[in-house]
Amino acid sequence: MKTGILNILKGTFLISGDAPKNWMFIIFTSFLATVMIGSSHSADKKVHQIAALNEEVKELRSEFVDVRSDMQQLKLESTVMQIVEENGLYPSEVPPKKIKVKSQTNGDSQIYLKPQIKK
């Protein structure tokens, strides 16, 4: 047993009669170690990308909520009326009247709304 450990430490297994088999094993283990190291680096890189994308998703989601609340505020009738009044447009004080028109082909009636224009 003592001689086996000494042979390993001296490296005699690399120059003995069955050295090509030992060299092939060393090359194979070195290749596997290289592949394993590369794979772990690739996995770490992907973990960092996922973390960065999750942060971006959180930012975009909060921006979406802010924009949606602003849009809901802008869609209100009172907000639209204020914006339109700044341009000189005011709501009609007279409601629209219904006009019924009968079709000549099948007798169905259609309703059209015609607003009254106050001068």
N, C-alpha and C positions, 0 to 999 in steps of 0.2 A: 504494500500500500504506500509506504514511504517513497519507494522508487517511482511509483506511478505519478505521484504528486510532483516529485522532482523532475520527471520527464516532461510533464505539462509546463512547469515553470521554466525549464530550460528551452522548451520549444522543439524537443527532439521528435515529437509527433509530426512536425511539419517537414522533416527531412528523412524520415524512416522509409521503409519499403512501401507502405500503403499510404504515402503522403498525398497522392492525387485525390484519393477519396476524401481525405481530411480537408484538402484545399477546396474541393467542390462543396463540402458541407459549410465551410467558413464563408465562401462566396454566396451560397444560398441563404444562410442566416443574415449576412450583411444586406443582401437584396431585400429580404423580408423586413428587416429593421428599417431600411430606407423607405419602403412602401408604407409601413406603419407610421413613421414620422410624417411623411407627406399627407397621409390620410388624416392624421390628427390635426395638422395645420389647416387642411381644407375644412374640416369640421368646425374648428375654432373660427375660421373666417366666416363661415355661414352663420354661426351663432351670433357673431357681431353684426352681420348684415340684417339678421332677423330682428335683433334688438333695435337697430337704427330704423328699420321699417315700422316697427311697432310704435316708436316715438313719433314718426311722421304721421302714422294713422291717428294717433291721439291728437296731434296738432290739427290735422285736417278735420277731424270730427268736431273739435271745439270751434273751429272756424265755420264749419257747416251750421252748427247750432246758432252761432252769432248771426250769420247771414240769414238763416231761416227766420229768426225772431225779428230782424230788421225788415225782411220782406213781409212778414205778417203785419207789422206795424204800417208799412207802406200801402198794403192792400185795403186798409180800413177806409170806409167811405169818407169819414171826416178828414183823413189825411189827404185823400185824393181831391176833395173839395178845396182844401187850403192850397194845394199846389196849383190847381186849375184856376182858382181866383187870382193868384199872382199873375197869371197870363191874361186876365181880363175876361174869363169865361165864368158865367154864373148859372146855377141850375134853373130850369124852367119853372115858372110859378103856375103855369097852366098844365094840367095833366094831358097826356095824349088821348086822342079819340080813336075809337075802333071804326074801321071801315071794312064792311063785308062786301066781298066781290064774289059773285057766282060765276063759276066756270061754265062756258057754253057747251063743252063736250060732255061732261058727265053730271053736271048739276051740283057738284060739291062746292061748298062755300069756303073761302079762305079769309083769314083775318089779317089785315095789315094795320099797323099802328102808325098814325100820322101825328106828329107833335104840332101843337099850336105855336106859332111864332108870334110873340108879343112885340109890337113895335112901339 
